[in-house]
Amino acid sequence: MLRERLREHGFALMVALAAVLSACGSADAGVRDTGIATDAEQAAETGTGAVSQPLELVPLRVGGIEIQVEVADDADERQRGLMYRESLEENQGMLFVYPEQRTLGFWMKNTLIPLDIAYIDREGRIVDIQQMEPQTTETHDSAAPAMYALEMNLGWFEANGIRIGDLIEF
């Protein structure tokens, strides 16, 4: 299913050797806070606690490590991102998929957990990794054009030896 969704966005499947692999919401065009109240925002404002449900988890490999990701591939999902979540399981994250490669920007407004973000180009290569503190509006722009962004718990990429230039296997 993930492969089909990614093919729709022009991503060529990555098949790489393990040796090669070992080597928040969006603040642009899909701003996490556009003034449109999401279910989570309405729940927070009304105190109902009816925060939206996580998306389906799909497998992905980063540096030879299998992770489970939620795929945010439409504007509403990208805007909502991981807002209002109180935790994220180890080796779980969210993959943001964009229709075209460009400079991406993310912020952490209404995001309660600290996150790492890896920006990934259309070939599946990590072009930038940044750390993001919760509940801030500081924009974290990608250092190079990207088509994907992968959010994981803060420190995950460093703890697992994942660096710029590494490939993601979809």
C-alpha positions in Angstrom: 0.0 0.0 0.0 2.8 2.5 0.9 4.6 1.6 -2.3 1.5 2.4 -4.4 0.9 5.7 -2.5 4.5 6.7 -3.0 4.5 5.8 -6.7 1.6 8.1 -7.1 4.0 10.9 -6.0 6.7 9.9 -8.4 9.0 8.1 -5.9 11.2 5.4 -7.4 11.4 2.4 -4.9 14.8 2.2 -3.2 16.5 -1.1 -3.0 19.9 -0.6 -1.4 22.5 -2.8 0.3 22.8 -2.6 4.0 26.3 -1.2 3.6 25.0 1.7 1.7 22.3 2.3 4.3 24.7 2.3 7.2 26.8 5.0 5.6 5.4 18.5 13.0 3.3 20.2 10.6 4.4 21.9 7.5 5.0 25.6 7.6 4.8 26.0 3.8 1.7 25.5 1.7 0.5 23.1 4.3 0.9 25.1 7.4 -0.1 23.1 10.5 -2.0 26.1 11.9 -3.9 27.8 9.1 -6.7 29.2 11.3 -8.9 26.2 10.3 -9.7 24.3 13.4 -8.9 20.6 13.2 -10.8 18.0 15.2 -7.9 18.0 17.7 -8.0 21.8 18.0 -11.7 21.8 18.5 -11.3 19.0 21.1 -8.7 21.0 22.9 -10.8 24.1 22.9 -14.0 22.4 24.0 -12.3 20.0 26.4 -13.9 17.0 24.8 -10.6 15.1 24.4 -11.8 13.7 21.1 -8.3 14.0 19.4 -8.2 12.5 16.0 -7.1 8.9 15.6 -3.6 8.0 14.4 -3.3 7.0 10.7 -2.6 3.4 9.6 1.0 2.3 10.4 3.1 1.1 7.4 6.7 -0.3 7.5 9.7 1.6 6.3 13.5 1.0 6.6 16.0 3.6 7.7 19.6 2.6 8.0 18.6 -1.1 8.1 16.2 -0.4 11.0 12.5 -1.2 10.4 10.2 1.4 11.6 6.5 1.9 11.5 5.2 5.2 10.1 1.9 7.0 9.6 1.7 8.4 6.1 0.5 12.0 5.8 -0.1 12.5 2.1 -2.9 14.9 1.8 -3.1 18.6 3.0 -5.3 17.8 6.0 -3.1 15.0 7.3 0.1 17.1 6.7 -1.4 20.0 8.5 -2.5 18.0 11.5 0.8 16.0 11.7 1.6 14.9 15.2 -0.2 17.7 16.9 -1.7 17.1 20.4 0.0 13.6 20.7 1.5 13.1 24.1 3.9 10.4 23.0 5.3 8.5 20.1 6.4 4.9 20.4 10.0 3.9 19.8 10.7 3.2 16.1 7.5 4.9 15.1 7.1 8.2 13.3 5.2 10.1 10.6 6.2 10.4 6.9 4.9 13.5 5.2 4.6 13.1 1.4 4.4 16.1 -0.9 3.3 16.1 -4.6 6.6 17.8 -5.7 10.1 18.4 -4.5 10.8 21.8 -3.0 12.1 23.5 0.1 9.9 22.3 3.0 9.4 24.1 6.3 7.9 22.7 9.6 7.1 24.1 13.0 5.9 22.6 16.2 2.9 24.7 17.2 0.5 22.5 19.1 3.0 19.6 19.0 3.6 18.3 22.5 6.6 16.0 22.0 10.2 17.0 20.9 11.0 15.6 17.5 13.7 15.0 14.9 12.9 15.7 11.3 14.7 14.2 8.3 14.1 15.8 4.9 14.3 13.3 2.1 14.6 14.0 -1.7 12.7 12.2 -4.4 15.4 9.5 -4.7 15.0 8.6 -1.0 18.2 10.3 0.2 18.2 12.2 3.4 19.2 15.8 2.6 18.9 17.3 6.1 18.2 16.3 9.7 17.1 18.8 12.4 15.9 18.7 16.0 12.6 20.5 16.9 11.4 21.6 20.3 7.7 21.3 21.2 5.1 24.1 21.1 7.2 26.6 19.1 6.5 28.5 15.9 10.2 28.6 14.8 10.2 27.3 11.2 12.7 24.5 10.4 13.3 24.8 6.6 15.0 22.0 4.7 18.6 22.7 3.7 17.9 21.3 0.2 14.7 20.6 -1.8 12.8 17.6 -0.4 9.7 15.6 -1.3 9.3 13.8 2.0 9.8 14.6 5.7 10.1 11.9 8.4 9.4 12.9 12.0 10.7 10.6 14.8 11.3 11.1 18.5 14.0 13.6 19.4 17.5 12.0 19.1 16.3 9.0 17.1 18.5 9.6 14.0 21.7 10.2 16.0 21.0 7.3 18.4 20.7 5.0 15.4 23.6 6.3 13.4 21.4 7.8 10.6 23.1 10.7 8.7 22.6 13.0 5.8 23.2 11.0 2.6 21.6 7.8 3.9 18.8 6.2 2.0 15.3 5.3 3.0 13.8 2.0 1.8 10.0 2.2 1.1 
